[in-house]
Amino acid sequence: PDFYAVAGVAVGDVLNIRMHPDPHAAKVGEIPPEGTCVRNLGCQGGLTFQEFTELSGEQKAERLKENPRWCKVEYQGTTGWVAGRYLTEGACGE
């Protein structure tokens, strides 16, 4: 998708934007739990189409632990990486 919306982030928490696709990388920004208009700049990691269609739910969960999906995004002028599991397809009313 061209844009994402934040999903699965608790009220009162934020989705951290990181310098690199790593949970320990420096934080460069944040997106609120109701964030929208998150521009998609490309993702890496996650399940392949074959894994998505052929693996069991348990196998998919294990594979995602080994190879989590990270997405490069731009949100309100800040560019960086976020954990893909917290994104869903969204829109932007530009």
N, C-alpha and C positions, 0 to 999 in steps of 0.2 A: 504493500500500500504506500501511497505518497505520505500519509500522515497516520500517526498512532494516537491513541488515548491511553492514559494510565489505567491499569486494572489490577486489583488485588493488593493495593497498598492501603493499610489501615488509616482511618481518619486520625489526624494528628501526627501522622508520620509523613515521610517524603520519599521519593525515588531519587537516589543519588545519581548525579551525572559524574562520571569518572574520566580521568585523563586517558586511561588505557582500558582495554577490556579485561579487567581484573578487579575482584572485590577489594583488594588491598591498595589499588592505585589511588593517587591523590584525587580528592573530591574537587570538582571545578564548578559545581552548581547542584541544583535540586529542582524537582518537579513535584507539585502538590498532588495528593491522591486523586483529585478530580481533574488533573491536567489534561488538556486537549491541545490540538494544533502542534503536536510533537512531530517534526519533520523527519522522515526516514532517510538516512544517508547510507544505509546498507547494514546487513547483519552478517555475523559469522558464527560458526558452531551450530549446535542444535542437532536435530534429527535430519537425516537425509530422507528423501521421499520414500525410498525402499524401506528404511527403518520404520518410518511412520506407518506404512501400510502393512508391514509384515511382523513387527514385534508385538508382543503382548504388552498390556499396560505396565506390568512390573518391569519388563525388559526396557520399555521406553523410559521409565523413571530412572533406571540404573544408567542407561546411556546418557541421559541428560545430566546426571551428576558428573559423569566422566567428561562430557563435552557440552557445557552449558552454552546457550545462545546469548550472544552479546550484540547489541545494535548501536550503531553510531547514529546519533540524533542531534538535531538543533532545536532548542527550546528557548524562546524569547532572547535570542542573541547568544546563547551559550551552546557550544558544540562539545560533545564528548560521548562517552559510552555508558549505556545502561543495561541492566540485566533484562534480557528479552522476555523472561517469564512474566514481567509486569506490564507488558504492552499488549494492546489489542488494536485491531484495525479501527481507525477513527477518521474524522474529517476535519476540515478547517474552513470556516466561513469567510475566507478572504475575499 
